[in-house]
Amino acid sequence: MNIDEIKSKTKSELDYELGKSKRELFDMRFKSATQSVPSPAQIRKLRRTIARINTVLHERATAVRGQEPR
């Protein structure tokens, strides 16, 4: 998910995506410890997506950049 997609979502959508991404990251990390993961790069992509979502949520909470889309 790129930054433009993230910025176009509302807070409730971002909260849902954040929870879903964190759960998926947990599952992938657990699988990588117990068995082989088909693509280790997916873990890095998920971590970066989570960081992007957290950044946008923080920017909106502190009113640094733009408001929530309507």
Rosetta constraint file for C-alpha pairs under 8 A:
AtomPair CA 1 CA 5 HARMONIC 6.43 0.50
AtomPair CA 1 CA 6 HARMONIC 7.04 0.50
AtomPair CA 1 CA 49 HARMONIC 6.43 0.50
AtomPair CA 2 CA 6 HARMONIC 6.50 0.50
AtomPair CA 2 CA 49 HARMONIC 7.65 0.50
AtomPair CA 3 CA 7 HARMONIC 6.10 0.50
AtomPair CA 3 CA 52 HARMONIC 6.84 0.50
AtomPair CA 4 CA 8 HARMONIC 6.27 0.50
AtomPair CA 5 CA 9 HARMONIC 6.80 0.50
AtomPair CA 6 CA 14 HARMONIC 7.26 0.50
AtomPair CA 6 CA 52 HARMONIC 7.68 0.50
AtomPair CA 6 CA 53 HARMONIC 6.55 0.50
AtomPair CA 6 CA 56 HARMONIC 7.53 0.50
AtomPair CA 7 CA 56 HARMONIC 6.79 0.50
AtomPair CA 7 CA 68 HARMONIC 7.92 0.50
AtomPair CA 7 CA 69 HARMONIC 7.77 0.50
AtomPair CA 8 CA 68 HARMONIC 7.85 0.50
AtomPair CA 8 CA 69 HARMONIC 6.03 0.50
AtomPair CA 9 CA 13 HARMONIC 5.93 0.50
AtomPair CA 9 CA 14 HARMONIC 6.31 0.50
AtomPair CA 9 CA 68 HARMONIC 7.63 0.50
AtomPair CA 9 CA 69 HARMONIC 6.78 0.50
AtomPair CA 10 CA 14 HARMONIC 6.19 0.50
AtomPair CA 10 CA 68 HARMONIC 5.95 0.50
AtomPair CA 10 CA 69 HARMONIC 6.32 0.50
AtomPair CA 10 CA 70 HARMONIC 7.90 0.50
AtomPair CA 11 CA 15 HARMONIC 6.08 0.50
AtomPair CA 11 CA 57 HARMONIC 7.22 0.50
AtomPair CA 11 CA 68 HARMONIC 7.22 0.50
AtomPair CA 12 CA 16 HARMONIC 6.26 0.50
AtomPair CA 13 CA 17 HARMONIC 6.18 0.50
AtomPair CA 14 CA 18 HARMONIC 5.93 0.50
AtomPair CA 14 CA 53 HARMONIC 6.68 0.50
AtomPair CA 14 CA 57 HARMONIC 7.77 0.50
AtomPair CA 15 CA 19 HARMONIC 6.26 0.50
AtomPair CA 16 CA 20 HARMONIC 6.18 0.50
AtomPair CA 17 CA 21 HARMONIC 5.94 0.50
AtomPair CA 18 CA 22 HARMONIC 6.06 0.50
AtomPair CA 18 CA 50 HARMONIC 6.18 0.50
AtomPair CA 18 CA 53 HARMONIC 6.69 0.50
AtomPair CA 18 CA 54 HARMONIC 7.89 0.50
AtomPair CA 19 CA 23 HARMONIC 6.19 0.50
AtomPair CA 20 CA 24 HARMONIC 6.18 0.50
AtomPair CA 21 CA 25 HARMONIC 6.06 0.50
AtomPair CA 21 CA 46 HARMONIC 6.56 0.50
AtomPair CA 21 CA 49 HARMONIC 7.80 0.50
AtomPair CA 21 CA 50 HARMONIC 6.62 0.50
AtomPair CA 22 CA 26 HARMONIC 6.17 0.50
AtomPair CA 22 CA 46 HARMONIC 7.98 0.50
AtomPair CA 22 CA 50 HARMONIC 7.17 0.50
AtomPair CA 23 CA 27 HARMONIC 6.24 0.50
AtomPair CA 24 CA 28 HARMONIC 6.17 0.50
AtomPair CA 25 CA 29 HARMONIC 6.07 0.50
AtomPair CA 25 CA 43 HARMONIC 6.40 0.50
AtomPair CA 25 CA 46 HARMONIC 6.31 0.50
AtomPair CA 25 CA 47 HARMONIC 7.36 0.50
AtomPair CA 26 CA 30 HARMONIC 6.08 0.50
AtomPair CA 27 CA 31 HARMONIC 6.13 0.50
AtomPair CA 28 CA 32 HARMONIC 6.07 0.50
AtomPair CA 28 CA 37 HARMONIC 7.35 0.50
AtomPair CA 28 CA 43 HARMONIC 6.83 0.50
AtomPair CA 29 CA 33 HARMONIC 6.37 0.50
AtomPair CA 29 CA 43 HARMONIC 7.41 0.50
AtomPair CA 30 CA 34 HARMONIC 6.46 0.50
AtomPair CA 31 CA 35 HARMONIC 5.44 0.50
AtomPair CA 31 CA 36 HARMONIC 6.85 0.50
AtomPair CA 31 CA 37 HARMONIC 6.53 0.50
AtomPair CA 32 CA 36 HARMONIC 5.44 0.50
AtomPair CA 32 CA 37 HARMONIC 5.35 0.50
AtomPair CA 39 CA 43 HARMONIC 7.96 0.50
AtomPair CA 40 CA 44 HARMONIC 7.37 0.50
AtomPair CA 41 CA 45 HARMONIC 6.39 0.50
AtomPair CA 42 CA 46 HARMONIC 6.15 0.50
AtomPair CA 43 CA 47 HARMONIC 6.24 0.50
AtomPair CA 44 CA 48 HARMONIC 6.26 0.50
AtomPair CA 45 CA 49 HARMONIC 6.15 0.50
AtomPair CA 46 CA 50 HARMONIC 6.15 0.50
AtomPair CA 47 CA 51 HARMONIC 6.27 0.50
AtomPair CA 48 CA 52 HARMONIC 6.16 0.50
AtomPair CA 49 CA 53 HARMONIC 6.24 0.50
AtomPair CA 50 CA 54 HARMONIC 6.19 0.50
AtomPair CA 51 CA 55 HARMONIC 6.07 0.50
AtomPair CA 52 CA 56 HARMONIC 6.28 0.50
AtomPair CA 53 CA 57 HARMONIC 6.19 0.50
AtomPair CA 54 CA 58 HARMONIC 6.07 0.50
AtomPair CA 55 CA 59 HARMONIC 6.10 0.50
AtomPair CA 56 CA 60 HARMONIC 6.21 0.50
AtomPair CA 57 CA 61 HARMONIC 6.15 0.50
AtomPair CA 58 CA 62 HARMONIC 6.17 0.50
AtomPair CA 59 CA 63 HARMONIC 5.76 0.50
AtomPair CA 59 CA 64 HARMONIC 5.03 0.50
AtomPair CA 59 CA 65 HARMONIC 5.80 0.50
AtomPair CA 59 CA 66 HARMONIC 7.99 0.50
AtomPair CA 60 CA 64 HARMONIC 6.49 0.50
AtomPair CA 60 CA 65 HARMONIC 6.49 0.50
AtomPair CA 60 CA 66 HARMONIC 6.82 0.50
AtomPair CA 60 CA 67 HARMONIC 6.07 0.50
AtomPair CA 60 CA 68 HARMONIC 7.08 0.50
AtomPair CA 63 CA 67 HARMONIC 7.12 0.50
